[in-house]
Amino acid sequence: MLGTMLGERLHEIWPLALRLAGMAHWAVVLGLAPLVLLRRKEPSATIAWLLSLVFLPALGALLFLLFGRDRVRLPARRKRALDAIVRTQVASARDESSGAYVPIALESPLERALFQVGARLTHQRATSGNAVQVLADGAATYDAIGAAIDAARHHVHAQYYLIRDDATGRWFRDRLVAAARRGVAVRLLMDGFGCFGLGASWTRPLRQAGARTATFLPMRSVLLQPVNLRNHRKIVVVDGETAFTGGFNVGDEYRGGQMAGVGGWRDVHIRIEGPAAAELQRVFFQDWAFATAEPIDPATYFPAAVRPRGDATVAIVPSGPDTRTEAIHRLFFGAIVGATREVLVTTPYFVPTEALMVAMEVAAMRGVRLKLLLPARSNHRVTLHAGRSFYTRLLDAGVEVLEYQPGIVHAKTLVADGHVSLVGSANMDMRSFRLNFEIHALVHDARAAASLCATFEGYEREARAVEPAAWHRRPWAAHLKEGSARLVSPLL
């Protein structure tokens, strides 16, 4: 009897519940669709978000609220204003006419063009008289960073996207603690998303030693915080004259350890000695001012004149949603379309823009040997399969695609014509080019380029070339995975 009554009630209520659910669904779609359209992104991304809202109403709405909203304007506007203030302060604090900033004499038209574009897009000038060392071994990289911190006399400024609470993370923290206890000014800037797992117990020794720590856009609320605005830069500056940047975060896997399911980890960093270190310092100051609103007197952090340390010309190229210039994206494009002989590209995550796809295709068609080295396995499987969905076009154009077998190549490098190099934090994907705060070094230095080419060749020996004929015969299941991942690639 009771069961019959409940059944009748459910039979009466169910159609009403369905109607209410349908109304709620379309209310969500109609409420969020204008926000999607107002973003004015690429049509493919806009359509992908609209389809997600329609066919995955609850999940699509949640993903859009987390990752799709363009909550860039206010933070970007504030950061642009602070960056301009910092640039003015730094310019007045140091002698901009010193010998470190001399006219750059470059023989290659490609290099002249790239350095000119970099200066136009970033308001930062190239500097000569630098020494650049390529670091492609995890243990050697951390040894070099640790030695520089241990030798610091005045200050250590560091910022990272990811720091793990593991042996390597604690080693790095203890180096900073020791420097702070010696009286060295220590500042550590951590990204709010990448360093979300670091607890108070990890940072407490730093604060107790007198070091300053700050978080770039902390994750106070995932629905209110701009999750997309991540500071992906990796920078260490010691005494304003020695600096490190590249792809290395701080964690055991970067030291050469294994990551479950993907194997070993390989990356590339560079050590810079000379006036270019001050340009990295300026980027740190801008990010620190945005994260803390704390003024730092530049007078004691920028040497008026830095003696030449080598023959390298270096331009520091920051990029991010605050600039909207996509400086690193444009430099990648310029290097590929301007190369005449060879382009070597290494990237762990590959979701290229249509502009870069066309640039690579045309470069290969006109006889440039273009090699693209990617990992065969990834800690982001959707991105891996999305990247593979672009292989057919590249292979048909003559691009050589190589997949590194032992693990993940996390390096983000490009060498054009064997003499101009780009090393930094940006992956060859739309997130790095348009959403993340990234940094690359544009380097004119024969030794650095030769070292990067040798590193690439070492990776190539452990890679498998993707053969066009075999690729076209791959099973239908692979096509399905790639097609599905490609469908959401505008959202990645």
HUHU-V787158 format. One record per residue. RES is the residue in three letters. NEAR is the number of other C-alpha atoms within 8 Angstrom. D_LAST is the distance of its C-alpha to the last C-alpha in Angstrom with 2 decimals. Layout:
RES;NEAR;D_LAST
RES;NEAR;D_LAST
This chain:
MET;4;54.48
LEU;5;51.80
GLY;6;49.23
THR;7;50.34
MET;8;50.03
LEU;8;46.51
GLY;8;45.56
GLU;8;47.07
ARG;8;45.29
LEU;8;41.90
HIS;8;42.75
GLU;8;43.45
ILE;8;40.46
TRP;8;37.79
PRO;8;37.70
LEU;8;37.54
ALA;8;34.67
LEU;8;32.75
ARG;8;33.52
LEU;8;32.44
ALA;8;29.14
GLY;8;28.61
MET;8;29.56
ALA;8;27.23
HIS;10;24.34
TRP;9;25.11
ALA;8;25.82
VAL;11;22.30
VAL;12;20.92
LEU;8;23.42
GLY;8;22.91
LEU;9;19.14
ALA;10;19.03
PRO;8;20.79
LEU;9;18.29
VAL;13;15.49
LEU;8;17.93
LEU;6;19.02
ARG;8;15.68
ARG;7;16.61
LYS;6;13.26
GLU;6;13.01
PRO;6;14.66
SER;7;12.04
ALA;10;9.51
THR;12;12.71
ILE;8;13.92
ALA;12;10.96
TRP;13;11.39
LEU;10;15.10
LEU;9;15.21
SER;12;13.46
LEU;15;16.12
VAL;10;18.86
PHE;7;18.43
LEU;10;16.91
PRO;12;18.81
ALA;8;18.87
LEU;9;15.51
GLY;13;13.78
ALA;14;15.77
LEU;8;15.09
LEU;9;11.27
PHE;10;11.82
LEU;9;14.47
LEU;12;12.50
PHE;9;9.23
GLY;11;9.98
ARG;11;13.35
ASP;6;14.15
ARG;7;16.47
VAL;10;16.70
ARG;8;20.07
LEU;7;22.55
PRO;9;21.21
ALA;11;20.60
ARG;9;24.08
ARG;9;25.66
LYS;12;24.13
ARG;10;25.29
ALA;8;28.74
LEU;11;28.98
ASP;9;27.82
ALA;8;30.60
ILE;8;33.10
VAL;11;32.23
ARG;9;32.50
THR;8;35.90
GLN;9;37.07
VAL;12;36.12
ALA;9;37.76
SER;7;40.92
ALA;10;41.01
ARG;11;41.08
ASP;9;43.05
GLU;7;40.66
SER;6;43.50
SER;9;43.98
GLY;6;44.27
ALA;13;40.82
TYR;10;39.39
VAL;8;41.21
PRO;4;40.46
ILE;8;38.12
ALA;4;39.88
LEU;7;37.53
GLU;6;38.98
SER;6;35.87
PRO;7;34.79
LEU;9;31.17
GLU;11;31.41
ARG;10;33.28
ALA;8;30.67
LEU;11;27.72
PHE;11;29.64
GLN;8;30.70
VAL;9;27.22
GLY;13;26.04
ALA;12;29.01
ARG;7;28.48
LEU;8;24.88
THR;10;25.32
HIS;6;29.00
GLN;10;29.49
ARG;7;32.11
ALA;13;32.32
THR;14;34.99
SER;15;37.36
GLY;14;39.32
ASN;17;36.49
ALA;12;36.46
VAL;12;33.15
GLN;8;32.85
VAL;11;29.98
LEU;11;29.25
ALA;11;27.64
ASP;11;29.20
GLY;12;27.99
ALA;8;31.52
ALA;9;32.73
THR;11;29.87
TYR;9;30.60
ASP;8;34.31
ALA;8;34.02
ILE;10;32.09
GLY;10;34.55
ALA;8;37.53
ALA;10;36.46
ILE;12;36.04
ASP;9;39.39
ALA;6;41.04
ALA;12;39.73
ARG;6;42.64
HIS;9;41.17
HIS;12;37.49
VAL;15;34.22
HIS;13;30.95
ALA;12;27.76
GLN;13;24.17
TYR;15;21.38
TYR;15;17.87
LEU;11;18.93
ILE;13;22.53
ARG;12;23.58
ASP;11;26.84
ASP;8;28.26
ALA;8;31.04
THR;12;29.21
GLY;13;27.92
ARG;10;31.47
TRP;8;32.96
PHE;10;30.94
ARG;10;31.91
ASP;8;35.53
ARG;11;35.66
LEU;13;34.68
VAL;12;37.17
ALA;10;39.92
ALA;14;39.28
ALA;14;39.45
ARG;9;42.68
ARG;6;44.16
GLY;7;43.69
VAL;12;40.62
ALA;10;38.29
VAL;13;34.98
ARG;11;31.78
LEU;11;28.53
LEU;12;25.32
MET;15;22.57
ASP;18;19.08
GLY;12;19.18
PHE;11;16.08
GLY;10;16.53
CYS;12;20.28
PHE;10;20.33
GLY;7;22.32
LEU;11;25.09
GLY;7;28.05
ALA;6;31.08
SER;7;33.04
TRP;10;30.93
THR;10;31.32
ARG;8;34.88
PRO;9;36.64
LEU;14;35.01
ARG;10;36.26
GLN;7;39.62
ALA;10;40.01
GLY;9;39.42
ALA;14;35.90
ARG;9;33.53
THR;11;30.06
ALA;11;27.40
THR;10;23.90
PHE;13;21.30
LEU;12;20.07
PRO;10;21.27
MET;10;19.67
ARG;6;22.67
SER;6;21.00
VAL;9;17.41
LEU;7;18.18
LEU;6;19.83
GLN;10;18.10
PRO;13;15.21
VAL;10;12.76
ASN;9;10.27
LEU;11;13.26
ARG;14;13.56
ASN;11;16.32
HIS;12;15.22
ARG;12;18.64
LYS;16;21.32
ILE;14;24.77
VAL;12;28.32
VAL;15;31.28
VAL;14;34.85
ASP;11;37.81
GLY;13;36.06
GLU;13;36.94
THR;13;34.79
ALA;14;31.00
PHE;13;28.15
THR;16;24.53
GLY;16;21.93
GLY;13;19.46
PHE;10;21.60
ASN;10;20.88
VAL;12;23.79
GLY;14;24.08
ASP;12;26.17
GLU;10;23.63
TYR;13;23.62
ARG;12;27.39
GLY;12;27.21
GLY;9;26.99
GLN;9;25.39
MET;9;22.26
ALA;5;22.78
GLY;5;21.40
VAL;11;20.18
GLY;10;23.41
GLY;12;24.23
TRP;15;22.20
ARG;14;22.91
ASP;14;22.06
VAL;16;23.69
HIS;16;25.06
ILE;12;27.78
ARG;13;30.83
ILE;13;32.17
GLU;13;35.75
GLY;16;37.06
PRO;15;36.27
ALA;16;32.52
ALA;14;32.34
ALA;11;33.34
GLU;10;30.39
LEU;12;28.04
GLN;11;30.35
ARG;11;29.84
VAL;9;26.05
PHE;12;26.75
PHE;10;29.32
GLN;12;26.98
ASP;10;24.35
TRP;12;27.26
ALA;11;28.84
PHE;11;25.74
ALA;10;25.34
THR;7;29.08
ALA;7;30.96
GLU;6;33.43
PRO;5;35.37
ILE;5;36.05
ASP;6;39.02
PRO;9;37.83
ALA;9;41.43
THR;6;41.61
TYR;9;38.17
PHE;11;38.35
PRO;9;41.29
ALA;9;43.15
ALA;9;43.47
VAL;9;41.81
ARG;8;43.83
PRO;11;42.26
ARG;9;40.91
GLY;9;40.09
ASP;10;39.40
ALA;12;35.63
THR;13;34.19
VAL;13;30.91
ALA;15;28.67
ILE;14;26.20
VAL;13;23.11
PRO;12;21.04
SER;16;18.02
GLY;14;16.11
PRO;13;15.61
ASP;12;19.34
THR;9;20.35
ARG;7;18.18
THR;7;19.65
GLU;12;16.69
ALA;12;19.53
ILE;13;17.91
HIS;8;16.02
ARG;8;19.47
LEU;11;21.28
PHE;10;19.26
PHE;11;20.03
GLY;9;23.60
ALA;11;24.24
ILE;12;23.23
VAL;10;25.18
GLY;7;28.07
ALA;13;28.63
THR;7;31.76
ARG;9;31.96
GLU;12;29.01
VAL;15;25.44
LEU;14;24.10
VAL;12;20.38
THR;13;19.01
THR;15;15.41
PRO;13;13.95
TYR;11;10.28
PHE;13;10.27
VAL;12;7.92
PRO;11;10.70
THR;8;11.67
GLU;6;14.56
ALA;8;16.92
LEU;10;16.35
MET;10;16.68
VAL;8;19.92
ALA;11;21.09
MET;13;20.85
GLU;13;22.49
VAL;10;25.26
ALA;14;25.90
ALA;13;26.47
MET;9;28.59
ARG;6;30.80
GLY;8;31.58
VAL;12;29.37
ARG;11;28.59
LEU;13;24.85
LYS;12;23.66
LEU;12;20.06
LEU;13;20.00
LEU;14;17.16
PRO;12;17.58
ALA;9;18.82
ARG;10;17.50
SER;11;14.58
ASN;6;14.05
HIS;6;10.46
ARG;8;11.64
VAL;7;8.81
THR;13;7.36
LEU;12;11.11
HIS;12;11.83
ALA;16;9.18
GLY;14;10.82
ARG;8;14.15
SER;12;13.84
PHE;8;14.55
TYR;9;17.61
THR;10;20.13
ARG;8;20.05
LEU;14;20.28
LEU;11;23.04
ASP;8;24.95
ALA;10;25.05
GLY;9;26.40
VAL;14;23.59
GLU;12;24.29
VAL;13;21.41
LEU;13;22.25
GLU;12;20.81
TYR;16;22.14
GLN;11;23.88
PRO;7;25.17
GLY;14;21.95
ILE;16;18.97
VAL;13;19.40
HIS;11;17.48
ALA;13;19.20
LYS;18;17.70
THR;13;20.68
LEU;12;22.02
VAL;15;25.73
ALA;14;27.22
ASP;10;30.77
GLY;11;31.60
HIS;11;32.23
VAL;14;29.33
SER;14;26.46
LEU;11;23.18
VAL;15;22.37
GLY;14;20.04
SER;14;16.92
ALA;12;14.16
ASN;11;12.03
MET;12;11.80
ASP;11;8.22
MET;12;7.28
ARG;8;6.50
SER;12;9.93
PHE;16;11.56
ARG;10;11.07
LEU;12;10.33
ASN;15;11.90
PHE;14;15.63
GLU;15;16.30
ILE;15;19.57
HIS;15;20.99
ALA;13;24.62
LEU;13;26.03
VAL;13;29.10
HIS;12;32.25
ASP;12;34.14
ALA;9;35.60
ARG;6;35.70
ALA;12;32.10
ALA;14;30.96
ALA;10;33.30
SER;9;32.00
LEU;10;28.35
CYS;11;29.55
ALA;8;31.51
THR;9;28.58
PHE;10;26.54
GLU;8;29.56
GLY;8;29.78
TYR;9;26.26
GLU;11;27.11
ARG;6;30.16
GLU;9;28.09
ALA;10;25.54
ARG;9;25.85
ALA;8;25.73
VAL;10;23.91
GLU;6;26.86
PRO;9;26.31
ALA;6;28.97
ALA;8;27.73
TRP;9;24.14
HIS;7;25.34
ARG;6;27.28
ARG;8;24.54
PRO;6;24.87
TRP;6;23.52
ALA;6;21.59
ALA;8;19.42
HIS;10;18.92
LEU;8;17.98
LYS;9;15.33
GLU;13;13.80
GLY;10;14.17
SER;9;12.66
ALA;13;9.48
ARG;12;9.62
LEU;8;10.12
VAL;9;6.80
SER;10;5.11
PRO;10;5.65
LEU;8;3.82
LEU;8;0.00
